[in-house]
Amino acid sequence: ASRSAAPQSPDDDTRRQRSLDDDTRGRCDERLRGGLGAEAKESPSLSPAQTSRSQ
């Protein structure tokens, strides 16, 4: 319940944002390791953009 409530302090918000960033970065790493496969071939234009944006 507390997770859906507004953050009590800026630190809570920062921690939540950092975990979101880590999650995005983790998914991007999977993609770079070949986790995408066919999807990467279907949309080659957005793979480089997302990779550079996450770094």
Secondary structure, DSSP 8 states (H G I E B T S, - for coil): -TTTS--SSHHHHHHHHHHHHHHHHHHHHHIIIIISTHHHHH-TTHHHHHHHHH-
